[in-house]
Amino acid sequence: MPRPRGAASLAPRAWGGRGGGGKRAAEEGPRCPPESPAGGAGSLLLLPQRGSGSPHAPERPAPSSCSSSRLPSPPPPLPSPGRLGSGRSGGGPASFPPPPSFSHPPRRGEAEATMGCIKSKEDKGPAMKYRTDNTPEPVISHVSHYGSDSSQATQSPSIKGSAVNFNSHSMTPFGGPSGMTPFGGASSSFSAVPSPYPSTLTGGVTVFVALYDYEARTTDDLSFKKGERFQIINNTEGDWWEARSIATGKTGYIPSNYVAPADSIQAEEWYFGKMGRKDAERLLLNPGNQRGIFLVRESETTKGAYSLSIRDWDEVRGDNVKHYKIRKLDNGGYYITTRAQFESLQKLVKHYREHADGLCHKLTTVCPTVKPQTQGLAKDAWEIPRESLRLEVKLGQGCFGEVWMGTWNGTTKVAIKTLKPGTMMPEAFLQEAQIMKKLRHDKLVPLYAVVSEEPIYIVTEFMTKGSLLDFLKEGEGKYLKLPQLVDMAAQIADGMAYIERMNYIHRDLRAANILVGDNLVCKIADFGLARLIEDNEYTARQGAKFPIKWTAPEAALYGRFTIKSDVWSFGILLTELVTKGRVPYPGMVNREVLEQVERGYRMPCPQGCPESLHELMKLCWKKDPDERPTFEYIQSFLEDYFTATEPQYQPGDNL
């Protein structure tokens, strides 16, 4: 029998994740131990910026990733802009020693033999506080269940001090040629989003199976039920494929992220593909899920390996999630522990559904999921006629237009933003919208379609809970405690880290521009409007319509909008979260805010807010933009907050 890679002791220490992260658990005796825990309606603008181990070895995300990872040693404190990795075990404010400068993240993890178990020796660069290079990344389709994921894992960091400027490199977004525009942005060339499967499928040789039900939205679409099989006629379009139903013989277009090759692992209900540890924990810990509910996902670090994530419960931690590395044998089999090896993942899952056999709990039911959003409304449905939209329920109104819930083509529920005539030039809007629709991430509200003649309509995904601001002031958000609020902030940082990697900027990041869905899902909304607005009271950056209180001083005074001015705005957004929607700088008018901030004034720690979270806010408000942290770092810090920074947190009256 082929020797499995890295066979070692069967009883190393157990680890688990709980919401924001995991803690060291007690010895599990003869159980299979899990992996060590790893470790988120207004206008916004996205513009190019200038300027071999044990089978149970901890899973370590790749260095540039956006999911956090956590060290098995004591957790790190609130991080400093240039110093990452020092740790403390308690809560409260941390000291801020001067950081060393570095051009590449330090490595973490050394091979260590303990009790016959070899700990993984995998490199892991920490989440970077300051970007050291501007290597562009391609726009990647974010497909639920098994599709490509553009987010990447990062490590739990620590903050403090000042840092050198690592933002001097220029970069062409998406790897294409770029030309600077009069607005300081760039016109970029985009590559087509790659299909997850081969570009040619001859005569339906590869049979695909439906993962979800789908109701046709146009006469060119095919309706189908979960489990229905298809022959693919043409998959060169990427998002929408021409297919023939084997059951009915009908031909039409189907959304490519709703199907997978039949009899493949992607077609299994329990397989969730490229999902980070934190997102797996969010899903498994949703209310109503029971102990033993599970999913399988790709390993974030080891090619060809997988992770089994299971919801568990114990008296010390309550509900938590444990993660087990599924390793691959040389002959193609799989195992969690070397004494139980299987020919396929399907047989491994079947075995552990029948017997716990060393796991924390027997696998019970598959983690529920919702249908993913399709990429666009339908094939070739981009510039659509106004008559195809029906405005039904007015959701809100702002300075430049209204937001409605409505229906497209009589079939599909959408959100529709209507802009007042004269708000922006239709030609400029359409050019920007072509870029906006290519930005795809599960923490960004997808742009579906546009009506490009005035009055301009912008059609997006409908989010059930509305804007984050209204949700905090008038909705269920009024009753949320700090763990839920920090998790929402981590989701927003996740989306902004994607924008950061794409070398774009947002310009108007605040709670009013974040939308909330079911299960406290947060998404960044309304790409590309701020730069295009032509209202004089807005463009002067001093009028009542301009969001002075959220804007970094260099942007408000001199028009210098960068990803670092977005970081400033994120710090203000954090105050909105912990105060449940209070207006920033209470009692101060815009002009006074600008004057006081220039003199060095910063908002004090909000009531009930931990000082460590206020320290993060103050880092976002550094006068020198280059001393502000990256969103990659902020995301990692927030995802690990209750493990690395505030492990002793206890709920208060408000937070």
ABEGO torsion letter per residue (X at the ends): XBBBBGBBBABBBBBBBBEAEBBBBBBAEABBBBBBBBXXXBBBBBBBBBXXBBAABBBBBBAABABBBBBABBBBBBBBAABBGBBBABBEBBBBBBBBBBABBBBBEBBBBBGGBBBBBBBBBBBBABBABBBBBBBBBBBBGABBBABBBBBBBBBEEBBBBAAABBBBBGGBBBBBBAAGBBBBBBBBBBBABBABBBGGABBBBBABBBBBABAABBBBBBGBBBBBABAAAGABBBBBBAAAGBBEBBBAAABBBBGBAAABAABAEBBBAAAAAAAAABBGBBBGBBBBBBBAABBGBBBBBBBBBBAAAEBBBBBBBBBBBAAGBBBABAABBBABAAAAAAAAAABAGGBABBBBBBBBBBBBBBBEABBGBABBBAAABBBABBABBBAAEBBBBBBBGGABBBBBBBBBBGABBAAAAAAAAAAAAABBBAABBBBABBBABOBBBBBBBBBAAEBAAAAAAABAAAABBAAAAAAAAAAAAAAAAAAAAAGBBAGBBBAAABBBBBGGBBBBBGBGAAAABABAAAAAGABAABBAAABBAAAAAAGBBBAAAAAAAAAAAAAAAAAGGBBBGBGBBAAAAAAAAAAGBBBBBBBGBBAAAAAAAAAAABABAAABBBAAAAAAAAAAAAAAABAABBBBAAX
